[in-house]
Amino acid sequence: QVKLVESGGGLVQPGGSLKLSCATSGFTFSRSGMRWYRQAPGKERELVATISALGFTTNYADSVKGRFTISRDNAKNTVYLQMNALKPEDTAVYYCNAASLPDYWGQGTQVTVSS
């Protein structure tokens, strides 16, 4: 019933940009804060960004602050992550997650930053 489908990843050069999307269904999206995580091989899952239910409050990991922007469209049940000035250390699988359903994960989308 609960679905989280990440998309938009790919291979980009350092300094490039990508916009990730997470399409959701099966829960009341507009009442749930949303989060983006990432996980690189051999590393722990890292919380990247959060956004409140109505989109008024956002928070970012220090490592991405000033470069990434989280947003949401409650009419589309979709949360986004705009990533600019990408660095090789941003390479990871990116996942979205609902604060109201923290045990649910999608398949993730691979982001690779390499020259």
N, C-alpha and C positions, 0 to 999 in steps of 0.2 A: 504493500500500500504506500509506504513512504518511499519516495524516490528522490535521489539527488544525482544529477547528471552534470558533471563538469565537462567543459569543452573550451577550446581556444588556445590550448598550448601548442608548442612547436619549437623549432630551432631558430634562435635569433643571435645576432652578433652582440657583443658587449656594447652598451649604450643604446640598444634598440628597445622597442616597446612591444608589449602584448596586452591584449585585454581578454581575461578569462571570464567565462560565464558559468553559472550554476543554475540550471533549471530545476525547480522543485515541484513536488506534488504530494498529496496524501496527508497534509497537516495544514494548520492555519498559519500560513507563511507570514501574514501581516502582523501576527502577534508574537513572532519569534525573532529574537536577535539572531544574527547570522555571523559566521566566522569562516575565515580562510586559514587553513593550515598547510604546511608543506613538510615533506620528508625526503631527505637525500639518503642515498645508500650508506648504511653504517651509522646513521645519525638518528637521534630521537625526533619524533614529530614536533614541529615548532608552530606555535600560534603566530600567525602573520598579521591578521587584522580582524577587527570586530566592528559590527554595526548594529545599532539598536533597532527595535522593531519598526519604528517610523523613519529611521534613517537620519535622525538629528544628531546622534552621537557616534563618533568613530574613534577607534584606538588602533595603534600600530606598534609592532615590534620596533625597537630602536634600529634594527638592521635595515628596515625598509622605509622608515619615516622620511617623508619628503619625496619619496620616489613612487610609492604605491598609493592608490586611492581605492577604497572600497565604497561601493554604492549599491543601491537596490531599486527595483521597480516592483512595487507591491501589486500593481495591476497585472504583471506578467509572472509573478511568483519567482523572480529571478534575482540573484545577487551577482555582482560583478567585481572583478579586481583588475583595475587598470595598473599596469606595471610599466614604468618608464625608467630610463637610465639603468637598464639591466646589467648585472654583474655576473661573472661566472659562478660566484657563490650563491646566486639565486637558483641555480640548477636544482631541481627537485620535482617530485610529483606533488601537485597542488590539489587539495581537497577542500570542499566546503562542508559545513556542519551547522546544524541548527541548535541553538542554545536550549530550546525546549525538548530536543530529541538528541542528546549528545552521543548516543551510542550508534547512530546511523551515519553511514558513510557511503559515498558514491565510489566510482571506479578510479577517480582522480584523472588529472590531465598532466602530461609530462611537459615540463618547461626545461629546455636546454639552452644555456647561454654559452656560446663558444665562437671563437673566431676561426 
